[in-house]
Amino acid sequence: MAGMRHFEDFHVGDKIATRGRTITEADVVMFAAFTGDWHPLHTDIEYARQGPFQERIAHGFLVLSVASGLLPLSEMAIIAFYGIDKLRFVAPVKLLDTIRVEMEVMDKRERDERGGVITFRQTIRNQRGEDVAVGTMRSFIAKREQGEA
């Protein structure tokens, strides 16, 4: 897999920044329809105006799902997603906010002959550079095969 980042290619302190993506009305409606989560904070303008944010906000799991799609996973020799720890939604994502993801390698541990677990601090930020969600993501990433460049 030429051009693919393997376990050996990651080092503590490495940083990855993604492109941005704007959260739209269509995203919120399709996510609500797909999940069945029609909470009025996301889908009812009048209800949301009376709430803590004075307008509708995106579902937390919509934000997390979009962030996952922004990650350069096809450029990594991922065997498996290993989990998310200490995930916190620290600020709302409003309709027409643009989010991006910044990841930093916090730890890497060899697991077996196939590969190891890379621990990333994942920060999702809006267009103003404000943190909207933070957490620790782990991925099981393959080692380079013998003789593979």
C-alpha positions in Angstrom: 0.0 0.0 0.0 2.3 2.8 -1.3 1.6 6.2 0.2 -0.2 4.7 3.2 0.8 5.6 6.7 1.6 2.5 8.8 2.1 2.1 12.5 5.9 2.8 12.1 5.1 6.2 10.4 3.4 7.7 13.4 5.3 9.5 16.2 4.1 11.1 19.4 3.5 14.8 18.7 2.6 14.3 15.0 -0.4 16.5 14.0 -3.0 16.1 11.3 -5.5 18.8 10.3 -8.4 18.2 8.0 -10.3 20.3 5.5 -13.5 21.9 6.7 -17.2 21.1 6.1 -20.2 23.2 6.6 -23.1 21.8 8.6 -26.3 22.5 6.6 -30.1 22.3 7.1 -30.1 19.2 4.9 -27.5 17.5 7.2 -29.7 18.1 10.3 -32.9 16.9 8.6 -31.3 13.8 7.1 -29.6 12.9 10.3 -32.9 13.3 12.2 -34.6 11.1 9.7 -31.9 8.5 9.7 -31.6 8.2 13.5 -35.1 9.1 14.5 -33.8 11.8 16.7 -36.3 14.7 16.1 -35.5 16.5 19.3 -36.9 20.1 18.9 -33.6 21.6 19.8 -32.4 20.4 16.4 -35.6 20.5 14.4 -38.0 23.2 15.7 -37.0 26.8 15.2 -39.5 28.3 17.6 -38.6 25.8 20.4 -34.9 26.3 19.8 -35.3 30.2 20.0 -36.5 29.7 23.6 -33.6 27.4 24.5 -30.1 28.0 25.8 -28.6 28.7 22.3 -31.5 30.8 20.9 -31.3 28.8 17.7 -31.2 25.3 16.4 -28.0 23.3 16.8 -26.6 20.2 15.1 -26.9 16.8 16.9 -23.7 16.0 18.8 -23.5 12.6 17.0 -24.0 14.4 13.6 -21.0 16.5 14.4 -19.0 13.4 15.4 -20.1 11.6 12.2 -19.1 14.5 9.9 -15.8 14.8 11.7 -15.2 11.1 11.1 -15.8 11.6 7.4 -13.2 14.4 7.4 -10.4 12.2 8.7 -7.8 11.0 6.2 -8.6 7.4 7.1 -8.0 6.1 3.5 -4.4 7.3 3.9 -3.9 5.2 7.0 -3.3 1.4 7.1 -6.2 1.1 9.6 -7.2 -2.4 10.7 -9.9 -1.3 13.0 -11.4 1.7 14.8 -10.5 1.0 18.5 -12.7 3.5 20.3 -13.2 7.0 21.7 -12.6 7.9 25.3 -13.5 11.1 27.3 -15.5 12.6 24.4 -17.0 15.9 25.4 -19.2 18.3 23.4 -18.0 21.6 24.7 -19.8 24.1 22.5 -22.8 23.9 20.1 -22.4 23.6 16.4 -25.0 25.8 14.7 -26.4 25.5 11.3 -23.9 26.9 8.7 -21.0 26.5 11.1 -17.9 24.9 9.4 -16.1 22.3 11.3 -12.6 20.8 10.9 -10.7 18.3 12.9 -7.2 18.5 14.4 -5.6 15.3 15.7 -2.3 14.9 17.6 -0.6 11.6 18.3 -0.5 11.2 22.0 0.7 7.6 22.3 1.5 4.5 20.3 1.6 1.0 21.6 2.6 -2.2 19.7 -0.2 -4.7 20.0 0.9 -7.8 18.1 2.7 -8.8 14.9 0.0 -7.1 12.8 0.2 -3.6 14.2 -0.4 -1.3 17.1 -2.8 1.1 18.6 -2.3 4.8 18.0 -3.9 7.2 20.4 -5.0 10.6 19.0 -6.2 13.7 20.8 -9.1 14.7 18.5 -10.3 18.3 18.6 -13.2 19.4 16.5 -13.2 23.2 15.9 -15.6 25.6 14.2 -14.7 28.4 11.7 -13.8 30.7 14.6 -11.2 28.3 15.9 -13.4 27.4 18.9 -13.4 23.9 20.3 -16.8 22.2 19.9 -15.8 18.6 20.8 -12.8 17.0 22.2 -11.8 13.4 22.9 -9.3 10.7 22.6 -9.6 8.4 19.6 -7.7 5.1 19.2 -7.1 3.2 16.0 -5.5 -0.1 15.4 -3.0 0.5 12.5 -1.1 -2.1 10.6 2.6 -2.4 10.6 4.5 -2.3 7.3 5.0 -5.8 5.8 8.6 -7.0 5.4 10.1 -5.5 2.4 7.3 -2.9 1.9 8.7 0.6 1.4 
